[in-house]
């Protein structure tokens, strides 16, 4: 049976680029993109698209049956900073959408699930340097609480019902393609836009706030890789630590200044600083590297070159 994919939350920050990549790999006719609303973008215009509410079990089940879906990528979520403004809805969306997909898989209607977790599962009591795979997890945000709970449910459904669910804990993701989605690490995207257009940026985190980060190309690569790996290689069914680089706003500004010597950065930390302070500064992802051969391609230097080159060419025509 050929792979038939449903992406829920396909118009989001990750979903946009994941949809494009999966259509390239599996063919446009085998990838169904879906989201809560129909936008005028490549996800909608360049393949099969369906409007779906991630909280509606019947809608999801109907699409699975209609298109004979084998793999579901559940990318719909309310991210860290946005979730703090609407905790009840964030919990509802982040948890019940997962239950719907897990239960459809439990019923034998889909073969594989990808569900993203996050470094937000860690908290202020977690060792912040080289955070291990197995460690103290006391998240202090709604987003982190929902992701940690989701990890436990993924593992439970795998152990109890044999559901083939796979997950990675994304660090902060940086992309030139899609708009930031309301996360605490969004400064690392905004800063490139400001460098090109304004030559100055006011950062909402302090200059020495180190966070784990990853270029979107690597995140998409890891997502595809974990889903394509043989089931026996996926030994962790909660979620894998994933890492590429860690840097501070001060360090990213220094790298940008190699391209724009006049670039200026100032700092005015807001409520997101407290969230960032509760997260790890760097991540140990050795299990992902050992189990399914994860390896990142991008560091701060070559990512900065890619970000500036692509933004200038595709968005700003400079």
KOLPA-249110 format. One line per field, with one value per residue: residue number from 1; z, y, x of N, C-alpha, C, CB in turn; residue in three letters. Coordinates in pm, whole numbers. Atoms other than C-alpha are relative to their C-alpha. Glycine has a CB too. Example, Ala and Ser with C-alpha at 12.3 -4.5 7.8 and 13.67 -1.06 7.14 Angstrom:
BEGIN
num <- [1  2]
n_w <- [0  -6]
n_v <- [-119  -119]
n_u <- [89  -82]
ca_w <- [780  714]
ca_v <- [-450  -106]
ca_u <- [1230  1367]
c_w <- [0  73]
c_v <- [120  109]
c_u <- [90  -77]
cb_w <- [125  -142]
cb_v <- [3  46]
cb_u <- [-99  41]
residuo <- [ALA  SER]
***
This chain:
BEGIN
num <- [1  2  3  4  5  6  7  8  9  10  11  12  13  14  15  16  17  18  19  20  21  22  23  24  25  26  27  28  29  30  31  32  33  34  35  36  37  38  39  40  41  42  43  44  45  46  47  48  49  50  51  52  53  54  55  56  57  58  59  60  61  62  63  64  65  66  67  68  69  70  71  72  73  74  75  76  77  78  79  80  81  82  83  84  85  86  87  88  89  90  91  92  93  94  95  96  97  98  99  100  101  102  103  104  105  106  107  108  109  110  111  112  113  114  115  116  117  118  119  120  121  122  123  124  125  126  127  128  129  130  131  132  133  134  135  136  137  138  139  140  141  142  143  144  145  146  147  148  149  150  151  152  153  154  155  156  157  158  159  160  161  162  163  164  165  166  167  168  169  170  171  172  173  174  175  176  177  178  179  180  181  182  183  184  185  186  187  188  189  190  191  192  193  194  195  196  197  198  199  200  201  202  203  204  205  206  207  208  209  210  211  212  213  214  215  216  217  218  219  220  221  222  223  224  225  226  227  228  229  230  231  232  233  234  235  236  237  238  239  240  241  242  243  244  245  246  247  248  249  250  251  252  253  254  255  256  257  258  259  260  261  262  263  264  265  266  267  268  269  270  271  272  273  274  275  276  277  278  279  280  281  282  283  284  285  286  287  288  289  290  291  292  293  294  295  296  297  298  299  300  301  302  303  304  305  306  307  308  309  310  311  312  313  314  315  316  317  318]
n_w <- [0  9  -109  20  -115  -39  -87  -70  -34  110  34  -108  25  42  96  134  65  -5  109  126  5  12  138  87  -23  17  110  -39  -13  -119  -120  -24  -97  -60  -104  -49  99  132  34  138  -7  75  -61  49  146  73  -30  -65  -127  -64  -125  -109  -137  -69  -117  46  25  117  121  23  36  136  94  -3  78  138  77  -38  -60  -79  -94  -39  -65  -75  -24  -59  -142  -42  -46  -139  -40  31  -92  -132  3  6  -49  14  140  35  -52  79  134  0  -53  60  138  -12  -33  118  94  -67  -4  137  21  -86  71  114  125  53  -38  -68  -40  -48  -89  -49  -134  -5  -118  -104  -101  -111  -84  -72  -82  93  29  120  95  54  -63  45  48  -118  -103  -68  92  -72  85  -68  94  46  116  -49  -74  97  75  -86  -12  129  6  -83  69  117  -50  -51  114  64  -89  -27  120  115  95  48  -8  -3  -41  -34  -74  79  -62  74  144  74  141  78  81  -67  -109  -136  -41  -138  -93  -75  76  125  20  89  137  15  3  137  73  -43  46  143  28  -90  -56  -146  -55  -144  -35  -118  -96  -38  94  -30  -12  93  24  110  124  117  128  37  90  -85  -71  97  26  -115  -3  106  -32  -107  53  97  -66  -40  -132  -106  -35  -83  -132  -94  53  -56  100  4  3  132  -14  108  -49  -103  4  -69  89  22  97  133  47  45  130  97  25  104  126  -14  -107  -69  -73  -143  -77  -137  -75  -86  -30  -40  -70  60  -65  -106  68  49  -114  -52  99  6  82  102  -3  38  86  41  31  139  87  -4  38  141  76  18  12  54  104  -14  -122  2  111  131  -7  19  144  69  -37  64  146  42  -27  99  135  15  -67  7  132  -13]
n_v <- [-120  -119  -98  -111  -86  -112  -98  -87  -120  -10  -140  -58  -29  123  70  -57  56  146  38  -10  109  129  8  31  139  102  -36  -94  71  86  -83  -85  -107  -50  -101  -52  -91  9  -120  -5  25  118  120  13  -10  93  140  26  -72  11  -74  93  -45  105  42  74  140  53  -57  66  138  -2  -20  122  103  -48  2  122  -53  92  -76  -132  -95  -92  -118  -107  -27  -139  -3  -40  -135  -13  85  -64  -98  71  132  106  41  65  137  71  25  79  135  78  35  119  114  40  74  125  92  48  100  114  72  68  -71  -57  82  -74  -138  -89  -105  -74  -56  -126  -24  -58  102  -19  -114  -66  97  88  -43  -83  24  136  66  139  54  36  -96  -65  -76  -75  -117  -111  -65  81  74  106  97  80  85  108  93  68  101  115  69  69  120  88  61  94  115  69  32  21  -111  -42  -146  -44  -140  -67  -125  -107  -121  -116  23  -123  19  -122  23  -26  -98  57  49  -34  70  -79  -7  -73  -111  44  -21  -144  -75  -2  -96  -136  -28  -34  -117  -115  1  -2  90  0  140  20  81  -65  28  124  111  110  97  93  -46  85  -51  77  111  112  50  78  120  90  47  102  111  84  70  101  101  122  -12  53  -100  -105  65  -93  -28  -127  -94  -9  -125  -33  -121  -37  -106  -90  -132  -111  -114  -68  77  -9  -137  -7  69  -87  -116  38  -33  -139  -57  -109  52  -33  74  -45  105  -39  127  -5  120  119  26  99  129  41  36  132  101  33  -81  93  129  123  79  118  114  -16  22  144  89  -13  -66  -143  -87  -132  -56  -146  -66  -142  -69  27  -36  -145  -24  46  -87  -132  18  34  -113  -106  44  43  -85  -144  -34  -88]
n_u <- [85  -83  13  95  -29  84  -67  95  -78  -96  -32  -81  -141  -67  85  -18  -118  14  92  -76  -98  68  53  -115  -43  103  89  106  128  -2  -12  116  -25  123  -13  127  55  -61  -77  -50  -145  -45  56  137  11  -86  30  129  16  131  19  32  -20  -75  77  118  -37  72  -60  -129  30  55  -111  -81  71  18  -126  -74  -123  -83  -84  50  -91  85  -81  82  -27  -18  -138  -27  40  143  75  8  110  127  -40  102  9  -128  7  102  -52  -123  23  108  -37  -85  87  76  -85  -40  113  22  -104  35  107  -60  30  -125  -115  -107  27  -106  51  -116  -12  -76  -84  86  32  -93  37  -109  -75  -73  -138  14  -109  -4  116  8  128  80  -37  113  85  104  24  68  91  113  -50  -88  81  75  -95  -47  113  10  -106  41  109  -57  -67  105  71  -92  -15  126  78  -88  8  -133  -6  -141  -2  -125  12  -61  -53  48  -16  -27  34  26  119  128  2  -7  132  36  -89  -97  -125  27  -95  -107  48  24  -126  -50  84  -36  -137  4  85  -14  -137  3  101  22  21  83  -76  -125  -109  -72  95  -35  108  -24  63  -19  48  119  -37  -39  119  79  -80  15  138  12  -90  54  118  -43  -83  70  62  -87  -101  61  2  64  134  50  -51  -146  -75  -56  -82  -92  -90  53  -64  66  26  -127  -79  62  -23  -141  -8  67  -88  -96  68  47  -83  69  116  5  100  26  70  112  67  141  45  -61  -128  25  17  -132  -84  40  -35  -143  -91  -51  70  -70  90  -78  89  46  -115  -33  110  43  -107  21  -119  37  -86  -15  -43  37  -63  60  142  10  -20  122  113  -15  5  136  90  -29  40  141  99  -27  -52  -118]
ca_w <- [0  -98  155  177  401  588  735  996  1049  708  684  1003  1035  1010  815  520  447  554  306  22  108  149  -186  -348  -194  -218  -504  -493  -529  -214  28  167  336  580  812  995  710  341  265  -72  -53  -203  45  -73  -439  -523  -422  -242  40  284  554  882  1248  1444  1732  1520  1540  1273  1021  1066  1051  734  560  667  514  205  103  252  468  609  783  979  1066  1342  1326  1465  1800  1991  2054  2373  2382  2219  2449  2761  2650  2612  2836  2820  2441  2413  2632  2438  2096  2185  2375  2212  1856  1965  2127  1808  1595  1850  1874  1496  1487  1777  1567  1295  1041  1010  1032  1154  1338  1362  1654  1740  2094  2206  2438  2626  2807  3019  3299  3541  3744  3434  3393  3137  2980  2749  2873  2868  2705  3042  3307  3536  3342  3525  3248  3355  3045  2915  2592  2779  3007  2707  2522  2822  2871  2500  2523  2800  2599  2286  2485  2651  2320  2179  2484  2533  2178  1952  1791  1579  1693  1647  1791  1823  2064  1832  1949  1827  1449  1205  853  580  419  676  931  1299  1475  1821  1982  2230  1987  1713  1771  1574  1266  1317  1360  1001  857  1060  964  595  618  918  1016  1376  1602  1948  2101  2348  2515  2699  2517  2691  2667  2511  2352  2132  1771  1434  1073  928  656  929  1118  804  731  1084  1060  732  856  1177  984  719  971  1034  1339  1532  1519  1699  2055  2228  2189  2406  2209  2101  2198  1880  1846  1593  1761  2057  2055  2228  2071  2111  1910  1627  1608  1577  1290  1115  1149  924  648  777  972  1061  1221  1571  1835  2158  2432  2598  2756  2791  2930  2693  2888  3177  2936  2778  3120  3199  2891  2828  2688  2498  2425  2422  2128  2122  2125  1796  1646  1758  1695  1353  1244  1292  1181  1135  835  954  1215  1297  1024  723  847  861  505  388  576  442  86  66  232  -1  -311  -240  -7  -49  -399  -287]
ca_v <- [0  338  615  860  1158  1397  1710  1887  2246  2261  2641  2694  2783  2422  2283  2516  2383  2026  2010  2123  1866  1577  1661  1651  1310  1130  1314  1592  1346  1154  1447  1606  1941  2074  2370  2560  2809  2833  3084  3197  3031  2748  2491  2553  2625  2359  2038  1879  2099  2051  2281  2088  2174  1979  1958  1781  1404  1330  1568  1411  1057  1143  1272  965  738  953  966  628  803  597  869  1173  1469  1663  2009  2215  2379  2705  2802  2922  3298  3283  3001  3206  3453  3185  2887  2701  2704  2614  2308  2210  2242  2092  1792  1697  1715  1460  1234  1238  1121  865  717  697  510  287  193  74  343  496  337  614  945  1229  1463  1742  1810  2095  2206  2372  2037  2131  2384  2594  2284  2104  2106  2383  2287  1985  1888  1508  1300  1172  1441  1653  1794  2059  2292  2635  2728  2608  2503  2305  2139  2029  1899  1705  1552  1471  1289  1069  989  905  661  517  458  293  66  -20  -27  -54  286  381  740  929  1260  1505  1792  2086  2360  2718  2704  2965  3007  3269  3116  3146  3408  3350  3163  3322  3146  3268  3201  3419  3692  3483  3519  3882  3992  3898  4091  4397  4367  4383  4657  4874  4791  4786  4555  4576  4229  4102  3873  3978  3971  3660  3437  3115  2887  2575  2667  2498  2608  2495  2283  2067  2042  1923  1680  1533  1506  1314  1102  984  895  701  508  143  107  -93  202  431  325  635  677  986  1230  1260  1548  1725  1982  2169  2482  2715  3089  3416  3731  3886  3606  3614  3993  3952  3706  3943  4227  4031  4098  4433  4612  4899  4670  4778  4572  4690  4490  4531  4197  4134  3848  3607  3644  3445  3170  3162  3149  2831  2650  2475  2662  2356  2004  1657  1473  1170  924  1066  1055  693  548  694  865  1225  1482  1856  2044  2405  2608  2980  3087  2904  2956  3333  3331  3130  3350  3678  3548  3402  3694  3940  3734  3616  3869  4200  4185  4338]
ca_u <- [0  143  199  -92  -31  -259  -100  -314  -201  -36  -41  162  528  651  356  413  761  685  395  621  888  643  479  824  899  564  391  133  -155  -48  -30  -347  -284  -541  -592  -864  -900  -822  -546  -416  -75  131  1  -356  -288  -29  -204  -497  -625  -912  -1046  -1046  -1083  -821  -1070  -1333  -1281  -1541  -1384  -1041  -1180  -1373  -1058  -863  -1127  -1189  -823  -716  -457  -169  39  -82  140  -36  122  -168  -84  -93  270  437  383  37  -75  0  -267  -534  -446  -778  -797  -426  -480  -792  -628  -291  -433  -760  -628  -367  -627  -832  -542  -420  -769  -808  -476  -585  -890  -650  -739  -391  -45  185  162  410  345  589  698  925  1203  915  863  1163  1143  1348  1450  1586  1967  2009  2341  2343  1996  1975  1702  1584  1577  1359  1064  861  739  615  412  76  247  512  256  49  355  482  136  124  457  320  7  210  421  109  -72  240  283  -85  -222  83  20  322  365  692  799  1086  1134  1187  1420  1361  1307  1434  1298  1286  974  697  601  687  406  398  692  950  1234  1079  1338  1585  1365  1262  1623  1711  1415  1513  1880  1793  1529  1605  1964  1843  1643  1492  1513  1253  1512  1828  2162  2300  1990  2123  1861  1877  1799  1768  1737  1404  1569  1722  1393  1211  1492  1466  1087  1102  1391  1223  905  1098  1310  1219  995  1256  1497  1249  1323  1183  807  763  980  1343  1569  1684  1959  2169  2313  2272  2333  2243  2092  2437  2599  2344  2383  2762  2716  2474  2727  2963  2706  2574  2850  2613  2353  2248  2068  1907  1737  1400  1303  928  717  890  1215  1068  966  1312  1479  1286  1418  1750  2050  2174  2047  2201  2043  2271  1977  1843  2192  2245  1896  1807  2131  2023  2281  2235  2374  2340  2526  2495  2735  2589  2231  2288  2420  2114  1865  2002  2049  1697  1519  1692  1618  1265  1105  1279  1425  1753]
c_w <- [0  116  -42  126  21  94  59  55  -105  -34  109  -39  -49  -113  -143  -74  0  -114  -133  -16  -19  -138  -99  10  -46  -118  49  29  127  131  10  108  58  107  33  -100  -129  -34  -147  3  -73  55  -57  -151  -77  33  64  133  50  125  107  134  76  124  -37  -43  -130  -131  -34  -47  -144  -104  -9  -87  -147  -85  31  56  78  110  29  68  68  41  63  149  24  68  131  39  -21  101  137  7  0  45  -25  -143  -43  46  -84  -137  4  46  -79  -147  0  33  -122  -93  60  -2  -138  -34  81  -67  -128  -134  -58  55  86  31  27  82  58  146  -6  121  113  105  121  79  77  86  -86  -12  -135  -104  -43  62  -51  -46  118  117  69  -102  81  -77  72  -93  -39  -116  46  74  -98  -79  87  18  -128  -16  76  -69  -124  43  48  -114  -75  83  9  -127  -125  -104  -36  -8  22  26  23  75  -79  91  -69  -148  -76  -149  -68  -72  67  114  134  52  142  103  66  -75  -130  -26  -103  -146  -27  -21  -142  -87  32  -49  -145  -23  82  52  152  48  151  40  129  100  32  -84  22  18  -106  -11  -114  -123  -115  -123  -49  -92  79  73  -91  -31  113  5  -102  38  108  -48  -100  63  31  145  112  41  92  138  107  -60  73  -99  10  16  -140  11  -125  51  116  -13  77  -103  -35  -107  -140  -59  -53  -136  -110  -38  -101  -139  -2  115  80  85  150  68  139  68  92  33  46  67  -55  62  108  -59  -45  114  57  -93  1  -86  -111  27  -39  -82  -48  -32  -145  -97  -5  -59  -147  -80  -30  -6  -61  -105  26  139  -13  -122  -134  -1  -26  -147  -78  26  -75  -152  -47  25  -103  -137  -14  60  -28  -132  4  -53]
c_v <- [125  95  111  85  105  88  91  119  29  142  69  14  -124  -67  46  -67  -153  -49  -2  -118  -136  -18  -32  -148  -101  28  82  -73  -85  78  93  101  46  104  53  97  -12  131  -5  -16  -130  -130  -30  -16  -108  -147  -15  74  -14  89  -100  67  -114  -52  -82  -142  -51  53  -71  -144  -10  17  -123  -109  39  -18  -123  33  -110  74  136  79  105  122  116  13  149  7  76  136  22  -78  62  99  -67  -146  -110  -49  -72  -146  -84  -39  -98  -144  -78  -33  -125  -124  -50  -88  -133  -103  -54  -108  -127  -87  -68  69  75  -79  74  142  71  110  74  38  118  2  63  -103  11  125  54  -95  -99  48  72  -23  -146  -85  -143  -41  -28  87  54  83  64  129  106  77  -95  -90  -118  -109  -90  -92  -114  -105  -81  -109  -127  -80  -74  -131  -103  -73  -98  -128  -84  -53  -20  110  47  153  41  150  49  128  109  106  122  -18  132  -25  134  -10  49  100  -70  -32  30  -73  93  16  81  115  -37  -4  150  78  8  97  143  38  46  133  124  21  15  -89  14  -140  -14  -99  72  -53  -134  -121  -106  -97  -95  44  -97  69  -93  -118  -124  -60  -86  -131  -103  -61  -111  -124  -92  -78  -110  -113  -126  10  -44  98  109  -59  88  40  116  108  9  144  20  131  25  100  72  132  101  108  77  -71  5  139  15  -66  85  119  -31  33  146  67  111  -48  30  -83  61  -105  59  -126  20  -132  -128  -35  -108  -140  -54  -46  -137  -114  -29  99  -85  -140  -114  -87  -129  -122  8  -31  -150  -87  10  95  147  76  133  47  147  40  150  72  -28  24  150  37  -38  93  133  -12  -23  113  112  -39  -18  97  148  46  90  -70]
c_u <- [88  -28  -95  2  -108  80  -107  78  105  40  82  146  76  -78  19  115  -1  -89  74  96  -68  -63  110  36  -105  -95  -117  -131  -9  11  -121  36  -133  32  -138  -65  81  68  39  152  33  -58  -139  -3  75  -24  -137  -4  -142  -4  -41  28  67  -72  -124  39  -62  58  131  -22  -53  110  88  -63  -12  125  86  138  72  77  -63  111  -87  81  -78  30  -2  137  15  -55  -150  -84  -16  -116  -137  20  -102  -10  128  0  -95  56  117  -23  -104  24  87  -83  -78  83  46  -114  -36  104  -27  -107  51  -20  120  119  101  -44  131  -66  120  -11  97  91  -80  -42  92  -40  120  83  79  145  4  109  0  -111  -14  -139  -93  44  -124  -78  -114  -29  -84  -93  -112  45  85  -76  -75  93  53  -110  -15  105  -39  -110  51  64  -103  -71  90  11  -128  -68  85  -7  141  4  146  4  142  -30  71  62  -64  29  6  -19  -20  -134  -127  16  19  -140  -39  82  100  132  -14  98  105  -43  -14  130  57  -80  41  139  0  -71  31  141  0  -114  -6  -42  -81  60  131  116  68  -92  31  -117  40  -80  31  -56  -111  33  40  -120  -86  71  -17  -139  -22  80  -58  -123  38  82  -82  -47  94  110  -55  -23  -65  -134  -68  39  151  49  58  74  83  103  -68  73  -84  -36  128  83  -60  19  143  17  -63  90  112  -56  -45  75  -70  -119  10  -110  -13  -89  -106  -81  -145  -38  62  135  -15  -17  136  92  -32  42  150  79  60  -56  93  -98  65  -89  -50  114  35  -111  -37  90  -25  133  -42  101  35  48  -33  55  -69  -151  -19  17  -126  -118  8  -13  -143  -99  20  -55  -150  -101  20  61  121  124]
cb_w <- [123  -134  38  -32  -18  67  -79  116  136  -123  -24  125  126  120  38  9  67  135  -6  -6  128  107  -39  38  147  127  -71  -109  -123  -9  -2  41  -66  61  -43  134  52  -108  90  -70  149  3  154  42  -45  27  91  22  -16  37  -17  -14  68  39  79  -118  117  9  18  129  99  -14  41  146  58  0  30  -122  93  -93  -56  93  -104  125  -130  -22  44  97  -106  22  -78  -143  13  32  -123  -144  146  47  -89  64  148  -17  -66  89  145  13  -69  107  111  -76  -39  146  61  -102  37  138  -35  -10  24  37  -123  -86  125  -119  113  -82  102  3  -37  -63  -61  -52  98  86  91  -140  0  38  63  27  -28  111  -83  35  -60  118  -115  147  -128  60  -126  -45  -92  91  95  -98  -52  137  31  -112  56  138  -41  -72  114  82  -96  -18  139  73  -25  -63  59  -141  114  -135  127  -126  146  -93  -11  53  -54  28  -14  -101  -33  53  0  96  -20  23  -73  135  -33  3  134  42  -23  122  94  -61  34  153  17  -78  22  116  -62  55  -40  42  13  -42  -56  148  9  127  -16  47  -35  41  -36  20  -105  -68  -93  100  55  -131  -17  131  -27  -136  46  123  -66  -109  130  -19  5  -47  -127  -63  42  28  10  145  17  -131  108  -109  122  -120  -114  145  -145  112  64  131  45  8  114  103  8  57  131  10  -21  23  -58  -101  -23  23  10  1  82  -69  108  -122  -8  -149  62  82  -123  -77  109  21  -139  -56  87  -1  -95  127  -121  109  97  -23  48  144  83  -6  -130  115  -87  114  -136  -31  26  127  -9  -42  137  86  -52  44  152  38  -42  71  143  -9  -35  63  150  111  -79  148]
cb_v <- [1  72  58  -52  68  -48  84  -77  -17  -65  78  -85  53  -96  17  150  50  -44  97  135  -1  -12  132  89  -21  -13  -125  105  -90  -97  82  -85  119  -115  116  69  146  -36  11  134  -6  -7  16  122  134  33  -59  -153  150  -147  113  -131  42  52  121  74  -89  36  152  2  -61  114  122  -52  -24  146  126  -93  120  -75  17  -12  66  -70  46  -29  -61  48  63  1  105  -49  -134  71  90  6  8  51  122  76  0  87  130  66  8  75  118  21  40  123  85  28  69  118  57  50  95  -136  98  152  -52  2  6  60  -60  124  -109  121  91  62  -140  11  -40  108  -77  -4  -122  146  37  -64  81  -92  -128  -152  116  90  -92  31  -43  94  49  91  92  58  72  92  85  56  77  100  56  48  101  91  36  80  109  64  46  92  110  -129  118  -63  54  -34  19  28  -13  65  6  130  -86  50  -86  24  -147  -130  80  99  -144  -28  -111  -65  -140  55  39  -137  -73  55  -66  -141  -22  11  -125  -111  -36  -16  113  145  -147  106  -72  -47  -143  -22  107  19  50  -74  74  -144  143  -138  10  91  43  45  117  81  37  76  116  56  56  86  99  66  57  -124  -83  -131  63  53  -35  126  -125  28  140  -58  1  7  -10  58  101  -61  47  59  94  9  -146  -35  102  -68  -139  51  48  -152  -92  5  55  102  -152  153  -150  142  -82  110  -74  29  -11  21  129  39  14  116  104  -3  46  -141  61  -3  3  -78  83  -37  -2  143  81  -44  31  49  -73  55  -69  104  -13  68  -22  69  -40  -145  -38  74  -82  -142  24  63  -119  -124  54  26  -130  -134  -23  40  65  41]
cb_u <- [-96  -23  138  -146  135  -133  108  -75  66  -56  -128  -12  66  16  -142  24  126  -57  -120  79  83  -108  -70  122  32  -80  -50  -21  -22  114  132  -125  77  -82  96  19  2  -105  126  -42  48  152  -7  -83  49  143  107  -23  36  -32  -108  80  -136  137  -43  -69  -44  -147  26  87  -101  -104  84  17  -139  -42  80  14  -32  99  143  -123  101  -62  61  -151  135  -116  89  147  79  -29  68  131  13  -60  29  -137  -24  118  -46  -126  43  104  -43  -130  75  108  -98  -50  122  42  -121  7  138  -51  -114  -54  -112  13  68  126  -92  83  -90  20  50  -97  119  -124  9  146  -109  -54  -95  -68  98  -1  137  137  -129  45  22  16  83  50  -57  44  -70  102  76  -119  82  104  -101  -77  117  43  -130  12  131  -48  -111  105  96  -101  -51  139  41  -94  -99  -32  -84  32  -91  72  -82  85  60  -105  157  65  -115  144  -127  113  -13  -61  -132  71  -6  -145  73  24  49  -139  67  48  -136  -74  101  -5  -150  -6  88  -71  -142  -93  82  -17  30  -107  135  -137  27  29  102  83  -146  128  -133  -37  48  -69  116  -100  115  106  -83  -22  150  29  -96  49  136  -37  -96  81  61  91  -127  63  56  -134  142  90  -87  59  -64  53  113  -112  91  -77  37  17  20  91  -100  78  11  -151  -25  93  -70  -134  62  34  -120  -155  127  -48  -14  -24  37  -68  100  -89  77  -93  -151  17  56  -125  -96  67  -14  -152  -45  18  111  158  -122  53  -45  99  -121  -53  122  26  -121  -144  20  -86  112  -9  -68  -132  155  50  147  28  -58  104  122  -35  -2  137  88  -47  23  153  70  -19  4  91  -106  22]
residuo <- [UNK  UNK  UNK  UNK  UNK  UNK  UNK  UNK  UNK  UNK  UNK  UNK  UNK  UNK  UNK  UNK  UNK  UNK  UNK  UNK  UNK  UNK  UNK  UNK  UNK  UNK  UNK  UNK  UNK  UNK  UNK  UNK  UNK  UNK  UNK  UNK  UNK  UNK  UNK  UNK  UNK  UNK  UNK  UNK  UNK  UNK  UNK  UNK  UNK  UNK  UNK  UNK  UNK  UNK  UNK  UNK  UNK  UNK  UNK  UNK  UNK  UNK  UNK  UNK  UNK  UNK  UNK  UNK  UNK  UNK  UNK  UNK  UNK  UNK  UNK  UNK  UNK  UNK  UNK  UNK  UNK  UNK  UNK  UNK  UNK  UNK  UNK  UNK  UNK  UNK  UNK  UNK  UNK  UNK  UNK  UNK  UNK  UNK  UNK  UNK  UNK  UNK  UNK  UNK  UNK  UNK  UNK  UNK  UNK  UNK  UNK  UNK  UNK  UNK  UNK  UNK  UNK  UNK  UNK  UNK  UNK  UNK  UNK  UNK  UNK  UNK  UNK  UNK  UNK  UNK  UNK  UNK  UNK  UNK  UNK  UNK  UNK  UNK  UNK  UNK  UNK  UNK  UNK  UNK  UNK  UNK  UNK  UNK  UNK  UNK  UNK  UNK  UNK  UNK  UNK  UNK  UNK  UNK  UNK  UNK  UNK  UNK  UNK  UNK  UNK  UNK  UNK  UNK  UNK  UNK  UNK  UNK  UNK  UNK  UNK  UNK  UNK  UNK  UNK  UNK  UNK  UNK  UNK  UNK  UNK  UNK  UNK  UNK  UNK  UNK  UNK  UNK  UNK  UNK  UNK  UNK  UNK  UNK  UNK  UNK  UNK  UNK  UNK  UNK  UNK  UNK  UNK  UNK  UNK  UNK  UNK  UNK  UNK  UNK  UNK  UNK  UNK  UNK  UNK  UNK  UNK  UNK  UNK  UNK  UNK  UNK  UNK  UNK  UNK  UNK  UNK  UNK  UNK  UNK  UNK  UNK  UNK  UNK  UNK  UNK  UNK  UNK  UNK  UNK  UNK  UNK  UNK  UNK  UNK  UNK  UNK  UNK  UNK  UNK  UNK  UNK  UNK  UNK  UNK  UNK  UNK  UNK  UNK  UNK  UNK  UNK  UNK  UNK  UNK  UNK  UNK  UNK  UNK  UNK  UNK  UNK  UNK  UNK  UNK  UNK  UNK  UNK  UNK  UNK  UNK  UNK  UNK  UNK  UNK  UNK  UNK  UNK  UNK  UNK  UNK  UNK  UNK  UNK  UNK  UNK  UNK  UNK  UNK  UNK  UNK  UNK  UNK  UNK  UNK  UNK  UNK  UNK  UNK  UNK  UNK  UNK  UNK  UNK]
***
